[in-house]
Amino acid sequence: MNAADVRVRDFLADSLALWRVAGKVEAGDSPTVAVVRADAGTIVWIERPSGEGLPLRWLVRWRGAGEAPGAPREQHPRACASLVGMLNTVRGALGVDRGAAVRIAPAPADA
């Protein structure tokens, strides 16, 4: 068991909780690092591409609720170069709104 893959699955499980998405994250067969199964029916597969020197760190496939196996997004994964990109793709696959950006600024000097 790869400790880095376990951390990725834990991170995805925490993200589901944060996004208030009912579901679970499971280990997958290599090269699949994680399988996200939303209770609403969407399934997301996160893979590490094989091959040395590839600029891609993750491949994300998904099948929406009600789609038959072999759906286009399942057959043609989205390539992600970073953990942030992968997480953004998973969020989109699950239909989670991005929400409002948080802006942090210093308080005015006269406050």
C-alpha positions in Angstrom: 0.0 0.0 0.0 1.5 3.3 -1.1 1.3 5.9 1.8 1.0 8.8 -0.7 -2.0 7.2 -2.3 -3.6 6.7 1.2 -3.1 10.4 1.9 -4.7 11.3 -1.5 -7.7 9.2 -0.6 -8.0 10.7 2.8 -7.8 14.2 1.2 -10.5 13.3 -1.2 -12.7 12.0 1.6 -12.2 15.2 3.6 -13.0 17.2 0.4 -16.3 15.3 0.0 -17.2 16.2 3.6 -16.3 19.8 3.1 -18.4 20.0 -0.1 -21.2 18.2 1.7 -21.3 15.4 -0.9 -22.5 12.1 0.4 -20.3 9.3 -0.8 -17.2 7.3 -0.2 -13.6 7.1 -1.4 -12.1 3.7 -2.1 -8.8 2.3 -3.3 -8.7 1.1 -6.9 -6.7 -1.4 -8.9 -3.4 0.1 -10.3 -3.1 2.6 -11.9 -6.3 3.8 -10.2 -5.4 5.6 -6.9 -8.9 6.3 -5.8 -12.5 5.7 -6.8 -15.1 8.2 -5.5 -18.6 6.9 -5.4 -21.2 9.6 -4.7 -24.5 8.5 -3.2 -26.2 10.4 -6.1 -24.7 7.9 -8.5 -21.6 9.7 -10.0 -18.4 7.6 -10.1 -15.0 9.3 -10.4 -11.7 7.4 -11.0 -8.4 9.1 -10.2 -5.3 7.5 -11.9 -1.6 8.1 -12.0 -0.4 7.9 -15.6 2.3 5.3 -16.3 5.5 6.2 -18.0 8.5 8.2 -17.0 8.8 11.9 -17.8 5.2 12.5 -18.4 4.1 16.1 -17.5 0.8 14.7 -16.2 0.4 13.8 -12.6 -3.2 12.6 -12.6 -5.9 11.4 -15.0 -9.5 11.8 -13.9 -12.4 9.8 -15.5 -16.0 10.0 -14.4 -19.5 8.7 -15.2 -22.4 10.7 -14.1 -25.5 9.4 -12.4 -27.7 7.6 -15.0 -25.0 7.4 -17.6 -24.2 3.9 -19.1 -20.8 2.4 -18.6 -18.4 3.6 -21.3 -19.7 7.2 -21.3 -17.4 9.6 -23.1 -15.9 11.2 -20.0 -15.1 7.7 -18.7 -13.4 6.7 -21.9 -11.5 10.0 -22.4 -10.0 11.1 -19.1 -9.1 14.7 -18.2 -5.3 15.2 -17.7 -4.3 17.2 -14.6 -0.8 18.5 -13.9 -1.3 19.1 -10.2 -3.3 18.1 -7.1 -5.2 21.3 -7.3 -6.2 20.6 -10.9 -7.2 17.1 -10.0 -9.3 18.3 -7.1 -11.0 21.0 -9.3 -11.8 18.3 -11.9 -13.3 16.0 -9.3 -15.4 18.9 -7.9 -16.7 19.7 -11.3 -17.5 16.0 -12.0 -19.5 15.8 -8.8 -21.4 19.0 -9.7 -20.2 21.0 -6.7 -20.4 24.8 -7.1 -17.1 26.7 -6.8 -18.6 29.1 -4.3 -17.4 32.6 -3.5 -13.7 33.4 -3.3 -12.4 34.5 0.1 -10.5 37.7 0.1 -8.1 38.5 2.9 -6.9 42.1 3.4 -5.4 44.1 6.2 -7.7 46.3 8.2 -7.6 50.0 7.5 -5.0 51.8 9.6 -7.6 54.1 11.2 -9.9 51.2 12.3 
